[in-house]
Amino acid sequence: MKKRYLFILVTVLAVTACSSFRSGPKTEPAAEITTMAAFHAEMSGCQTCHADGSKVTVSDSENHENEQCVSCHGGYEKMANAALEFDPHTSHLGDINCTTCHKGHDAPQFYCNNCHSFNIEAMPFADVPKKAAWDRDWNQEAIQKAIAAGPVEKTDVVVVGAGSTGFNAALTAERKGAKIILFEKAPFTGGNSMLAAGGINAVGTPQQAKKGIKDSVDWFVEDTMKGGRYKNDEKLVRIMAEESADAVKWLESLGVNLDGLKRSGGARVQRTHAPANGASAGPQIIQTLRKVAKREHLDTRLNSRVEKLVLNDNREVVGVVVHGKHSGYYMVAADAVVLATGGYGMNKEMIAWYRPTFAKMTSSNNITATGDGIIMAKEIGASMTDIDWVQAHPTVGKDSRILISETVRGVGAIMVNTDGKRFVNELTTRDRASDAILKQKEGYAWLVFDEQLIAKKKMVRGYEHLGMLKKADTVEGLAKMTGMSALPETIKAYNAYQSTGKDLAFGRSDMPLNLTKPPFYAVRVAPGIHHTMGGVAIDPDSEVLDLQSWPIPGLYAAGEVTGGVHGFNRLGGNAIADTVVFGRRAGAHAAEYALKK
Ligand code: SIN
């Protein structure tokens, strides 16, 4: 049976079974029905999806509608369908809302195709693959009207953006006793953090002690400063290093497993903490934060884009204007606002302006990384730090938006050019590795590894599933398949270096694996925009600074929206450390400020 029909049949059976518990007429779907809304209305009326079919009001988060989907069809795990080649219901995005893709009254949106190019036809009432567009213009007239109408609600702290930074800020502020609203413009939470493959850098953890790894706050600071070309704000770096072990402990206390320890580029020892089973860290962290937020009834509003920071006559931040998917523009009064909106890696205009040489580069970022916080903070006179520093990650799958984690090299992969020759220390910093790749004659490279690595890094199975890997039983076979004629020689030499622990070619100090166990694999990689190091200037309390370096009262920021922590180049594993350490700091200071008012 064709996949498309199989999927629709399952849907019809599930809905029919469910509707027998509801009131209203049961009829077969008419042939001309073209939307999900019409299909469900035929069966039981609008209340199949909405709370009250006679007077439909839909909240921006669409919580009720999503709960209705799950109550009939089951959750993500139940919907997983082994018959599909790529099943969106087993996505790395985790348990996201049904209405992210399935639209009642519109054509469905294949949300995953914002990053992938799946040829998925199986969506009920599929029409054309539609992409989300978050970098559209803001409606200044509607914003001004909302301000003139005054606040419709009042809270202590508004947090803008529900990635790792936003969740950590909101949960911390709430524990301080503040009333919070967490706004997220996407139809589900997670931001860029949800895509973070590597892990969180920390020093002085039980994980490091167990492996006998000697490390220190000073080393963490030095590595980060050196990686950032000494352009980082050292005060901020030291805070991140000092509070990193506590950040790991906090995540673990919420339920995240961070027992795996690896080395990321630019770090002198293993300090990147990730799940023990080799899975990507970001999805696990976000899935846990989502669960905790739900359990603690954190007021989280989806499909709600904050588009303006509102100031009073004393130039204190006193609220925000929100653009809700269903509710339109409205103002919320707040004593403090935390910007946790992430970077601008997906805002083409900003990239072209600040880093024109990267204008045509692919990006590993979530489509929501459009620099909203930077734009809003600039509008009210915030100062920017290193705003034009953008990081290219050396190993984004060529012609894709899929990041091949640096930890794949950390665990043992080598990097070679199209002739099959190594050309750089694989674990150098990202800027150097990216430059080296771009200097190769084809402007791309291959990562090469064997079955031993796959056994250690579960995430690599995901790349295989996506059809990104070339695979052969022998090194010679892989060389032939990929045209890398020098590969057998290169691997022979590398294995010799690995056995003595001395890389005579490029001085790579960490070579955990040789390449001896078939099958052998290769994946094409090229640099892609990964992190925007610059952003809003903050002080150690996460207060946003104005052009004279005075704090803007009531405004806090943390994570990728800020500049200063990473200098000109961020080290792998420092982004999540930044989001947790400074997210918690921003939440705590914003709550204290708000509660004193
Ligand atoms: C990676 O795993 O390569 C990305 C992790 C990071 O950017 O910190």
Residues whose N, C-alpha, C, O or C-beta is under 5 A from the ligand:
A	BS01	SIN	A197 G198 G199 I404 S405 E406 T407 L571 G572 G573 N574 A575
